[in-house]
Amino acid sequence: MADLAIRNANIVDGTGRPGFHGDLLLSGGRITSVGGRAEAAIRTIDAGGLTLSPGFIDIHTHFDPQLCWDGFATPSIEHGVTTVVIGNCSLSLAPVRPEGVRKLVLMFQVIEDIREPTFDAAVPFSWESFPEYLDHLRGRLGINVGALVGHSALRSYVMGPDSQRRTATDAELETMCALLEEAMACGALGLSSSYVDVDEQMRPVPSRFADLRERIALCHAVRKSGRGVYQVVPNFLSREQQLENIAELSEISRATGILCSLQPVLASPTAPEVVAALEAERARGARLYGQVMPRTFDLNVRLSETSMLLFGLPRWKEIMDAPVAERIAAFRDPARRRALIDDMAQPSTMSASVPYLRVGKTRAAANQVYVGRRLKEIASAEGKPVAEVLIDIALADDLETEFQMKGVLNADRDAVAALMDHDLLHVGASDAGAHIAQFCGTGDTTHLLEYFVRETGRMTLERAVHRITGELARDWGLHDRGTLEPGKAADLVLFDPDTVACGEEVFVDDFPGEANRYVRRAEGYRAVIVGGEIVYENGAYTGARPGSIV
């Protein structure tokens, strides 16, 4: 007798073909039959015409630390996600030597806004090698995990401080390749790198000191396993350098046969050039994809938290690294205020967006007149610098004011729809698990179904499901899942396409290390099944932990 039968479902199988009505059986964590009338099972779910699809895959997350205390990567499962890929952007939690732990943590704090107290409270670092790290995760997971080895972590482990000074010697490169081969043999999914990120001292991260020789050698080491992905963050701050990065990735892919995935590709004036470059390199034989997110890239800034908009300003970064009480004192100090005002008058990269922030949630009565208004507008009306307005409003709320950037990045919905449907752009770039005090990256799968399928009709249900299941599983080497076929892993989602919806972001206090985060809950999901076990049903977690390293 089968373990579970799901009857009377609209089956959208992840291949992109039209949906069909039928039943599905599973046993031992695997699908045993699809379509037709299923035989008896230990448990039966009547789908009542709801849609049954493969579990969704999120290829760009930073749940690395969170999985140490939350094996469900909440709230991902609530949005139908059954597999997350971690270790992106050159950062993974292994390999790491005891003396290198703090350096790795500080890079996570700067690049992904996951703060040091959270690591101190909940990440044990009881491992050194990548296989030991994967063993630590096994048995704790309610969700499947594909784990990339971070190039910066690997380089730092092998080269120490020299990883941020020079290229690798032959001996060092040989050691890195051996460690990568070991990691792949034990379940790693590939390698991640970065051309743009900086560390806590605003120096280039270790991966940026690698030459082409090193990158090709490492990708050869990955490919010895017979699978593997090379994920990178290009220098998206420079049009010329981004195109140069794409050309180099093409050379790496053609030399090694590896799939290269770069993110983000946002709807912007440079997007057509990026897409054209991907098309040109595909014509040359490269396996090269970009990652695009379906949502508008909105974010929030609180001076009590961290912010990617402020890290590029040295005086601001110095204060934002301090405890809240010290920040308040610094913002009140006249001399330091003048320095901060001068600093923001010369914006660097993302800090140029600060004047366009709107005042969101606030507690002080005096701040109510500012709600909904941009800092630039307030500064002009009051004859003050933007930095002074930002500080004064925040101080009135003990730095808890929510400043919002909405409708600025990735906001052209027609352009996003075109990117979402391009064959060389994967649905990804969610950044779920990172920048948690600025936005919630989880929920893109639900937004895709709610907005692009139901509300606008820009994509069919079958096409949308294919893009976040079978397509990603095929291209990323997850060949035992992603479609509803006998023998495939029983990762399943049962949902109502007429009601599936992504809730508003809510700021909650549920993170270790006295940290806060934004979450987005979902509606319309009846059940989420991982490895043949129901993990989430009717709005509640069951407690099952069948997740695996994939």
N, C-alpha and C positions, 0 to 999 in steps of 0.2 A: 504494500500500500504506500502511495506517495506521502511525503511529509505535508504538502500543502497544495491545494487546488484553488485557483482563482477563476471563477466562472463568470460568464456573461459580461465580458470586458470588450471595450473597443481597443484592439491591440494595435499599437503603433510601435513597430518592432525595432526602430533605430536604423533601418537600412535606407530610409527615405521613400520607400514604396507606400502606396495608399494603405490606410488602416483597414482592419477587418474585424469582424465580430467572432469571438471564440473564447476558449478556456486555455489555461496554462497550468501545467503540473511541474512541481519541483521536488527533488529528493537529494539529500546529502549535499546541499548547498549548490546544486546544479539544476538547470532547467532540463526536464525530461521530455516534455511535449508542448507544442504550441499550436493552437487552433483546434477546431472541432469540439467535440464533447469529451471532457476529461473523465477519467475513471474516479473511483472513490479515493479519498485521502484522509489522513488523520485529522486535518483541519481544512475547512472550506471557507473561503471568502466569496460572497456574492458581490461582484463589482457593480451590479446594477447599471451597466452601461457606461461606467466611468472609464477613463483612458488608462491603459496599462502600458508602460514603456520601460526600457532599460533605465537603470539609475543614471543620474546625470554626473558628468565629470567636470571638475574645476581644475584646470591645468596651471593656474598661477595663484598660489596661496602662500602665506607665511605663518601657518599654524604650527611651525616647528616647536616653539616653546609651549604653546597652549595644549598640545597633545600630551604633554607630560602630566597634566592634571585633568584634562578634559578630552577623553578619547573619542568624543563625538564631534569635535570641532564645531561646537554650537555657534551659531544656529544653522550650519550648513545642511544637516540632514533634514531640517524642517522645510528646506527649499528643494527637496528631492535629490540632493547631492549625495552620492554613495562612494565617490572616490575623489580625493583631493591630492594635488601634487604640491609637495613642500620642497624647501631647499633652493628656492629661486634667487635670482639676482646676486649670485656668487656667494650666498650665505647659507650655511648649514650648521647644525650644532655639533658636527663631527666631520673629520677627525679634529681632536683638540687635546693639547697637553694641559695638565693642571695649571702650569704657569701661563698658559695662553687663554684661559677661560675669560678673564676680565676683558681682555682685548676684543675677543669675539662678541661678548655681551655689549660692549660699547659700540661696536659696529652695528649690531642689531638696533641699538637705541637710536642711533643717528639715522640709519637708512630706513628702518621699518617702524620707528616710533614705539618700540616695545621697551619699556623702561627697566633700568637695572634693578630696582626693588622687586619687580615681578620675577625676574630670574632668581634673585636671592631667595625669594619666598617659595618658589615652586619648581625650579628646574635643578635637579640634583647633580648633573654632570658626573654621574657615576660611571661613565664610559670614557674611553679615549678614541678607539677606532670606530670607523663607520659601521662595521658589522656589530660591534657591541652596542652602538646606539640603536640600530634596528632591533636588536634583541630586547632592548629596554622597552621599545614600543609594542612589540608583539604581546598579545594577550591582554592589552589594555584598551584596544581599539573597538569602537562601535562603528567606525567608518574605515573604508579602505584608504591606504596611503601609498602614493608613489613618491619615492624620496630621491631627489637630486643631490649630488655631492657639490657643495659650494666651492668654486675655484679659489676664492679668497681664503676660505677656511683651509683648504688643502695646501695652498701655497704657504700660508702662515705656519702650518704644522710642520712642513718640511724645511722651510727656509728661515723661520723666525723673523726678526726685524728686517733682515735683508729682503724679505718678500715685498717690501715697499721701497726698495732702493734700486733693484737691478733685475736683469733677466736671469733665468735659472742656468746653472751649469749642467753639463751632461749627466753628472751623477745625481744631482737634485731632480732633474726631469725624469730620470729612470726610476727614482724612488716614488715620485708622484704617480707615474704611470702604473707602477706595481700596486700602489694603494688603491688606485681607481679600479684596476682589474679585480682586486680583492672585493671592493665594495659592490661591483656589478655582479660578481659571482654569488654574493650574499643577498642580493635583492634590490640594489640601487637601480634607479630608472635612467640615470644619465648624469650630466654635468651642467652646472649653471655658471655664468660669468657676467661681467659688467664692464662696459666701456665708459661709465659716467659717474659712478658713485664715489663718495668720499667718506672718510672715517671721522672719528670724534675730534680730530685735530684739523679737519678739512683737508687732509691729504688724500690723494688717490688711493683707493682700496687695493690690496695686493694683486687682484686679477688684472688691473690696468697696467701692470709692469710686465706682463707676459708678452712675448713676441709671437709672431705667426708660427714659428717653428714649434713653440711650446703648445700653442692651441691645437695645432694639427696632431701633434704627438698624443696629447691627452684624448682627443676625439678618436684616434686610432685605438687607444687603450679601451675606451668605452665600447667601441664597435666589436672588439674581440669577443664580447659576450653574445653577439648575434642580434642585439637590439640596442636602444639608447637614443637619447635626445640631448641636444646641446641648446640650452636656453640662455639668452643673453638680453641685457638691457643696452641698447645702442646709445650713443650720445645724442639723444633727441633734442638737446638744447641748441644744437648746431645743425643746420640743414646739410652743410657740406660734410661734416664728420659723420652724420647719420648715414648718408649715402656711401661714404667710404667704408663704414662698418658693414653695410649690406654687401658691398663688393667683397670684403674680406670673408664674411660668413659664407658667401657663395664659393669662394676658393676652398674654404675648410670643408664644406659639404661635398664638393666635387672630388676633393682629395681623399676623403674618408668614407663617403657614403652615408654620413650621419644626417639626420633631420635637424635643421637649425630653426629655432623659434625665437623671434624677437618681439619685445613688447615695451611700451604700448604703441599702437597705431591709432591715433585719435582723429576724429573729424576736424581737420585744420587745413590751412592753406598749403601745408607741405604734404598732406596725405596723398594727393594724386601722384606726386613724384615718388613717394615711398612705394606705392602700389605698382607704379610703372617699373621701378627698379626690381621689385620682386618678380614681376612678370618677365623682365629681361633676363634675370638670373635663372629663372625656371627654364627658359628657352635654351640656356647654356647647359642645363643638366643638373642644376642645384636643387636640393630638397630644402626649400627655404620658405617659411611661413611667418606672417605677422600675427599678432594677437590683438583683437578688438573687443571692447566692452560695450554692451548694449545700453548702459545707463549714461545719463549726463554725469560728468565727473564733478559732482558737488562735494564740498567739504566744509567743515566747521573749524573755527579757531577759538580756543580758550587759553588765555594767558596762564591759567592754572595747570595746563597740560603741556604737551609738546606740539610743535607745528612745523611741517616741512616748508611752510612759507617763510619762516624766520631763521632757519638754519644757515642760510647764505649771508646773514648779517652778523659779523663777528661779535659786536657788543650785545646784540640781542641774544645770540646763542649762549654767550657766557651767563647771562641772567636766567635764561630759560632752562639751563642745566641745574640751577640751584633749587632748593626746597621752596615751597610756596611762600613761607614767611619771609625768607630772604629776598624773594622776587618782589614782594610788596614793598619791602624796605628800599630796595634798589629803585623801583619805579617812583618812589616818593622823594628820592634824593635829587635835589636840583641839578647838581653837576652831572649825575649819571643820566638824568632825563635829557639834558642838552646833548649829551653824546649819542643817546638813542635816536633823538630827532635828527641829528646830523647823519647817523648811520642809515636811517630809512630814506633820507633825501637822496641817497645814491643806491637805489635798489639793485639787487643782484638776482638774476634768474627769477625764481618763483616769487620773491618778495615784491616784485613789481605789481603783483595782484592785490596787495594789501589795500590800496585805496578803494578797490571795488567790493570789499567786504561790506555786507549789510549787517546791521544790528539785529540779532535774533532774540533768543530768550534772555531776559534780564530780570533781576529781582528788585533793584533799587527804584523807588518811585521817580527819582529825578531822571532816570534813564528811559522812562516810558515814552517820552517824546521822540526818542531816537529810533524806536523799533521800526524795522523795515527800510530805514534810510541807509545809504552808502556812506562810508567814512569820508570819501572824497566830497560828497555833498555837504556833510556836516562841517567838515573843515573849512570849506568855502564860505558857508553861512556864518561861521563863528570867527573867521579870520585866524585860524590856528593851523599848524602843520598836522598832517594826518597822524603822525606818530603820537602827538600830544593828545589828540582826540581819542585814539585807541587806548592809550594809557589811562586817561581820566575816566572814561566810561567803564573800563575794566576794574579800576580801583574802587569805584562805587559799589561794585558787586563782589569785592574781595577776589577779583580776577576770575569769577565764575561766569561772566557774560559770554554768551554764545554769539560769535560773529560768523556769518554765513557767506559762502561763495556759491551761488547757484546760477545755473544757466549761462556759464561762461565757457567751460571746457567740454568738448564733445557734445555740444548743445544743438548743433544743426541736425535735427532728427532725420531729414531726408538723406543727408550725407552719411549719417550713421547707418541708416537702413541699407544703403548701397554697399558700405563696407561689410556689414553683417552678412551680406549675401555673396561676397566674393570668395571664390574657391581657394585663394591663397591667404585668406585671413581666417584663423581659427577664433572661435568664441572663447575668450580668456581674459587675461589682464585684470582679473577682479581685485587682486591684492588682499583677498579675504584673510583676516588674522593680523594684518598690519595696519598701522596708522589708526588704531582702534578708537582713539579719542578725537579723531577728525571725521571719520565716516565708517560705515559698515560696508565692507566689500562683498559680504555674503548677500545673496538675493538676486544676482544677475540672471540666474536661470529662470526664476519666477517672473522677473521683469520682461524677459524675452517672450515668455508665453502670454503674459498679460497684455503688454503693449504692442509688440510687433505681430503677434498672431491674432489675438482677440480684438483689441481696440482699433488697430489700424489695418489689419489684413495684409501687412507688407510681407508676411511669410506664412506659408501653410504650417499646420501643426506638424505634419510629417517631416517637413524640411527643418523646422526648428528643433525637433527632437533629434533628428539625425545629426545636426550640427553639434549638439552637446552630449552625444552618446557614441553612436557607431563611427562617425567620422573621426573623433578624437581618439577613440580606442584603436582604430586602424592606423592612424598616422603616428601615434605615440607608442605603438608597440604593445598595447594592452589587448592582445589578440584573444584572450580567453573571456572577454566581457564586452559590453557595449551594444550588443544586439540580442534580441530574443530568439535564440536558436537552441535546439537540444545540445547539451554538452557545455554550453556557456555558463559562466557564473550567474547565480540567481540574485543579481542586483536589480531590484525592480522598484518602480514608483507607480502608485495608483492615485490618480488625481482627477479633478473635475476641470476641464479646460474652460468651462463657462464661469467658474467662480474663483479660479486660482488668482491670487493677488498678493502683492508685496506690501507689507505694512510700512508705516512711517518709521523713520529712524528714532529710536528712543535711547536716551543717555542713561546707562545703568551702572550701578556699583556692584559688580560681581566678579572682579578680576583680582588675582593675588597681588600682594604688594601695594595694597590700598590704591589700586588703579581703577579707572573707570573706562567704559567703552560704549560705543554706539552699537545697537543691534536692530535688525529688521526681522520681524516675525512674518510668517506666511499663512495664507488661507487657501483652502481648496485641496489640500493633500489628505487623502484618506489613510494611506499606509506607505511606509518606506521600508524596503526589505534589503538587507545586506547579507550576502553569502547564505541566502536561504532562510534567514531569521528576521522576524519582524522587529525592527529597531524603534520605529516611530509609528504610532497608530492613533487616529482620532485625536490629534493634538497633544499626545503625551508620549514620552519615552518609555520603552518597556524595560530597560535595564540590560538588554542583551548586548554583548560585545563580540560580535562575529567578524569584526573588521580584520583585514590582513594587509601585509606588505605586498604590493602588486608591481 
